[in-house]
């Protein structure tokens, strides 16, 4: 039975990836789940998995650095939000990768590829990792200048629970306050880190770290319960595929 380890710092996405793998590859033994690159290296040494699923962007030690330190000891699958440069590099090097959100179709194709590779030694990723490491990470929005009543304030993007379109404005909701900005929600989404924020409705963007759980209502649509706010956020059918198997 092949053994796998998942390294992904977002609990929601980690659970989604595991659920997809369980469905598509029943005989895969998922021996560990971690949220940091450092912990991934420790468990890989201990558990010796055949395949490691590595989120490219983890805090402190990235998936790229973890792959470099592994030195070809196991097969690597990179997990990433869409990144034109990274995807082009992966395809050019015939490297296994899966895009977020992880859909059943993407996982099915990936599993077929990996099964075919397991009988062969892991790929030499030296050249690819050097190329990816040299690239500057995308500059995502870090601070928002918002109107709170008659005053202006700076809000750290990481403190935002969700954004919501409101007439000609976008409402910025944090744990204990709400403010307004004039930037349209579509333009705002293009500036946010897709690894941290997902659009769940035409007019709503949520911080993945602010999600406590995802349930389904009587229409079988996902409903998000937040960690620090009482309101619930409904996911529209357009974006519901992101929350399947959750």
C-alpha positions as CSV (number, residue, x, y, z in Angstrom):
1,X,0.0,0.0,0.0
2,X,1.5,3.4,-1.0
3,X,2.0,5.9,1.8
4,X,1.5,9.6,1.6
5,X,1.9,12.7,3.7
6,X,0.1,16.0,3.3
7,X,1.7,19.4,4.1
8,X,-0.7,22.3,3.9
9,X,-1.0,25.2,6.3
10,X,-4.7,25.9,5.8
11,X,-6.8,23.3,7.7
12,X,-9.8,23.7,5.4
13,X,-7.8,23.0,2.3
14,X,-5.9,20.2,4.0
15,X,-9.2,18.5,4.9
16,X,-10.4,19.0,1.3
17,X,-7.3,17.5,-0.2
18,X,-7.4,14.5,2.1
19,X,-11.1,13.8,1.3
20,X,-10.5,14.0,-2.4
21,X,-7.6,11.6,-2.1
22,X,-9.6,9.1,0.0
23,X,-12.3,9.1,-2.7
24,X,-10.0,8.8,-5.7
25,X,-7.3,6.5,-4.2
26,X,-8.8,4.2,-1.6
27,X,-5.7,2.1,-1.2
28,X,-3.5,5.2,-0.4
29,X,-2.4,5.2,3.2
30,X,-2.3,8.9,4.4
31,X,0.2,8.5,7.2
32,X,0.5,12.1,8.3
33,X,-0.9,15.7,8.0
34,X,1.2,18.7,8.9
35,X,0.8,22.5,8.5
36,X,4.5,23.6,8.4
37,X,7.5,22.7,6.3
38,X,9.6,22.0,9.4
39,X,7.1,19.5,10.7
40,X,6.9,17.9,7.2
41,X,10.6,17.2,7.2
42,X,10.5,15.6,10.6
43,X,7.6,13.3,9.7
44,X,9.1,12.4,6.3
45,X,12.2,11.2,8.1
46,X,10.1,9.2,10.6
47,X,7.3,7.8,8.3
48,X,9.2,7.6,5.0
49,X,6.1,8.2,2.7
50,X,6.2,7.3,-1.0
51,X,4.4,10.6,-2.0
52,X,4.4,14.0,-0.3
53,X,1.8,16.6,-1.2
54,X,3.5,20.0,-0.6
55,X,1.7,23.4,-0.5
56,X,4.2,25.7,-2.2
57,X,3.5,28.6,0.2
58,X,3.8,27.6,3.8
59,X,5.1,30.0,6.5
60,X,8.8,30.0,7.4
61,X,9.8,27.0,5.2
62,X,8.1,26.8,1.8
63,X,7.2,23.7,-0.1
64,X,9.9,24.5,-2.5
65,X,12.5,24.5,0.3
66,X,11.1,21.3,1.7
67,X,11.4,19.6,-1.7
68,X,15.0,20.8,-2.1
69,X,15.9,19.3,1.3
70,X,14.3,16.0,0.5
71,X,16.8,15.5,-2.3
72,X,14.7,13.0,-4.3
73,X,13.8,10.7,-1.4
74,X,10.1,10.5,-2.4
75,X,7.7,11.6,-5.1
76,X,6.6,15.2,-4.8
77,X,3.2,16.7,-5.7
78,X,3.0,20.5,-5.4
79,X,-0.3,22.0,-4.3
80,X,-0.8,25.6,-5.3
81,X,-3.4,28.3,-6.2
82,X,-3.2,29.2,-9.9
83,X,0.1,30.8,-10.7
84,X,0.9,31.2,-14.4
85,X,4.7,31.0,-13.9
86,X,4.6,28.0,-11.5
87,X,2.1,26.0,-13.7
88,X,4.2,26.7,-16.8
89,X,7.3,25.5,-15.0
90,X,5.6,22.4,-13.7
91,X,4.2,21.4,-17.1
92,X,7.6,22.1,-18.8
93,X,9.3,19.8,-16.3
94,X,6.5,17.2,-16.3
95,X,6.2,17.7,-12.6
96,X,3.1,16.5,-10.6
97,X,1.0,19.3,-9.3
98,X,-2.6,20.1,-8.4
99,X,-4.4,23.4,-8.3
100,X,-6.6,24.8,-5.6
101,X,-9.5,24.4,-5.2
102,X,-8.9,20.7,-5.4
103,X,-11.7,19.2,-7.5
104,X,-12.5,15.6,-8.0
105,X,-11.6,15.8,-11.7
106,X,-8.1,17.3,-11.0
107,X,-7.4,14.7,-8.3
108,X,-8.5,11.8,-10.6
109,X,-6.1,12.9,-13.3
110,X,-3.3,13.4,-10.7
111,X,-3.8,10.0,-9.1
112,X,-3.5,8.3,-12.5
113,X,-0.2,10.0,-13.1
114,X,1.3,9.2,-9.7
115,X,0.3,5.6,-9.8
116,X,2.2,5.3,-13.1
117,X,5.3,6.9,-11.5
118,X,5.6,4.9,-8.3
119,X,7.5,2.1,-10.0
120,X,10.2,4.6,-11.1
121,X,12.6,6.7,-9.0
122,X,11.3,10.2,-8.1
123,X,12.0,13.0,-10.6
124,X,15.1,15.1,-10.3
125,X,13.7,18.5,-9.4
126,X,16.9,20.4,-9.0
127,X,16.6,22.7,-12.0
128,X,12.9,23.3,-11.5
129,X,13.4,24.2,-7.8
130,X,16.1,26.6,-8.7
131,X,13.9,28.4,-11.2
132,X,11.0,28.7,-8.8
133,X,13.2,29.9,-5.9
134,X,14.6,32.7,-8.0
135,X,11.2,34.1,-8.8
136,X,10.0,36.9,-6.6
137,X,6.7,36.0,-4.9
138,X,3.6,37.9,-6.1
139,X,3.0,41.1,-4.2
140,X,-0.4,40.8,-2.6
141,X,-2.4,43.5,-0.8
142,X,-1.2,43.8,2.9
143,X,-3.0,46.9,4.2
144,X,-6.3,48.6,3.5
145,X,-7.1,52.2,4.0
146,X,-10.8,52.2,5.0
147,X,-13.4,54.7,6.2
148,X,-14.8,54.0,9.7
149,X,-17.4,56.7,10.3
150,X,-15.7,60.1,9.9
151,X,-12.2,58.7,10.4
152,X,-9.8,56.8,8.2
153,X,-7.9,53.8,9.4
154,X,-5.4,51.2,8.2
155,X,-6.5,47.6,8.5
156,X,-4.2,44.7,8.0
157,X,-5.6,42.4,5.4
158,X,-4.8,39.4,7.6
159,X,-7.2,40.8,10.2
160,X,-10.2,40.9,7.8
161,X,-12.8,38.2,8.3
162,X,-14.6,38.9,5.0
163,X,-15.3,41.5,2.4
164,X,-18.8,42.2,1.1
165,X,-20.1,44.4,-1.8
166,X,-22.4,47.1,-0.5
167,X,-23.9,49.5,-3.1
168,X,-20.9,51.4,-4.6
169,X,-18.7,50.4,-1.7
170,X,-17.1,47.2,-0.3
171,X,-17.6,46.5,3.4
172,X,-14.5,45.3,5.3
173,X,-15.4,43.2,8.3
174,X,-13.0,42.4,11.0
175,X,-13.5,40.6,14.4
176,X,-15.1,43.6,16.0
177,X,-15.6,46.3,13.5
178,X,-16.9,47.1,10.0
179,X,-15.5,49.8,7.6
180,X,-16.0,50.8,4.0
181,X,-13.7,51.2,1.0
182,X,-14.5,52.4,-2.5
183,X,-12.7,49.6,-4.4
184,X,-15.0,47.2,-6.3
185,X,-15.0,43.7,-5.0
186,X,-13.7,42.2,-8.3
187,X,-10.7,44.6,-8.4
188,X,-10.1,43.9,-4.7
189,X,-10.1,40.1,-5.3
190,X,-7.4,40.4,-7.9
191,X,-5.1,42.0,-5.3
192,X,-5.6,39.5,-2.5
193,X,-3.6,36.4,-1.9
194,X,-5.6,33.5,-3.5
195,X,-4.0,31.1,-0.9
196,X,-5.7,33.0,1.9
197,X,-8.9,34.5,0.4
198,X,-11.7,32.8,-1.6
199,X,-14.6,34.4,-3.4
200,X,-17.7,32.5,-2.2
201,X,-20.4,34.7,-3.8
202,X,-20.4,37.4,-6.5
203,X,-20.3,40.0,-3.7
204,X,-18.4,38.2,-0.9
205,X,-14.8,37.2,-0.3
206,X,-13.8,35.3,2.9
207,X,-10.6,34.8,4.8
208,X,-10.0,31.0,4.9
209,X,-8.4,31.3,8.4
210,X,-11.7,32.9,9.7
211,X,-13.8,29.8,8.9
212,X,-14.7,27.6,11.8
213,X,-16.7,25.0,9.8
214,X,-18.7,24.5,6.6
215,X,-22.2,22.9,6.7
216,X,-25.0,22.5,4.1
217,X,-28.4,24.0,4.3
218,X,-31.7,22.4,3.1
219,X,-30.8,23.4,-0.5
220,X,-27.5,21.5,-0.2
221,X,-25.6,24.8,-0.5
222,X,-22.5,25.3,1.7
223,X,-23.0,27.6,4.7
224,X,-19.9,29.0,6.5
225,X,-19.7,29.5,10.2
226,X,-17.1,32.0,11.2
227,X,-14.7,31.8,14.2
228,X,-15.2,35.3,15.5
229,X,-18.5,36.6,14.0
230,X,-22.1,35.5,14.7
231,X,-23.3,35.8,11.1
232,X,-23.2,32.9,8.6
233,X,-22.1,33.3,5.0
234,X,-23.8,31.3,2.3
235,X,-21.8,30.1,-0.7
236,X,-23.4,30.6,-4.0
237,X,-23.8,27.7,-6.5
238,X,-21.2,29.2,-8.7
239,X,-18.5,28.7,-6.0
240,X,-20.0,25.7,-4.2
241,X,-17.6,23.3,-5.9
242,X,-14.8,24.6,-3.7
243,X,-16.4,23.2,-0.7
244,X,-17.3,19.7,-1.8
245,X,-16.2,16.9,0.5
246,X,-16.2,19.4,3.4
